[in-house]
């Protein structure tokens, strides 16, 4: 990990100045206090923006697939050469990137209002055309792989066995290339950021700004095996679809029933009721099993579908160093996040620190910023704008390498 870059422009906020000094140092971790967190101010004036739907159709594994997204274009752009791609989790939707459960702006809207282009995405199967609002109850939903066709149950089931992580990444890359050609891309999803470079042709990933989702599934598997920290690993059947509910939400350790002042929408019941309008709440077993990263389970898909083994297992290889060497990596994590911070007897055993250390073997700038009081859903909790503002302060200070890619 090389020396940090020098400051660009005058820093007017005392807390921001402290943060940027830490990002320029060789120290991996920086711990802001809660009082400091609340003082963080935005680096740029607020501007208006336009938002439009974007989509793409592509071919993989014997099928056509549709992927949907939203493109945010500020009326005054700070830097034409950089854009954020905002996605949350493995089955999230663009809806939660736009608006929080209680109506506050989501991360995509916050970044766009600061003058930066933003792309949000829903992976294939998780968007209900035309506006992303699901009209039926969660228990009655099925993945939607084509927007203009009604598929049979048998075809949906077969597609669910073939909609691999690389299928998602091919679609994501096509939408990025078509809408943000030549841009340096900063991603908010570590698994996406480590894999999508293999598929991009007209853009280049220059940075990761994650909140509890750093690194790739290959490193998650390594972390689990080397530290013995994550005891949640399970083996699942290869068929079927999981459905989110308040019960599964609690069971995952995402949120308890206790009152949380940073979750103004209420508890798990209220949260699931609100977000189920724009989030599919579906998680095919293949998505779960690839995230778990058990090769023996994944080879069952090869036997079942006849697809090459690499379609299910290649993503478990370490990312190629050429895709990591120029990155700026900001790993934020809520200190009340059970799986991403609380797990681990030592700091080095904590998941996000382990991921950051893997990045630091190759990447130019890497830091971990544990934030008090925030939990697993920090990206939509109260004060979520502080994350976006520090990402943009880092950009302003030269943390990410922004360079155009030839069309």
Secondary structure, DSSP 4 states (H G I P E B T S, - for coil): --PPPPP-S----HHHHHHHHHHHSS-SB--B-HHHHHH---SS----EEEEEEEEEEEETTEEEEEEEEEEEESS-S-TTEEEEE--TTT--THHHHB-TTS-B-HHHHHHHTT-EEEEEE-TBS--TTTS---S-GGG---B--TT-PPPHHHHHHHHHH--HHHHHHHHHHHHHHHSTT-EEEES-HHHHHHGGGT-SS-EEEEEEEES--S-HHHHHHHHHHH----------SSSEEE--HHHHHHTTS--SS--TT-TT-SHHHHHHHHTTTS--EEEHHHHHHHHT-HHHHHHHHHHH---THHHHGGGSPPPGGGTTT-EEEEEEETT-IIIIIS-SSGGGSHHHHHHHHHHTT-SEEEEEEETT--TTTTTSTTTHHHHHHHHHHHHTT-S-------
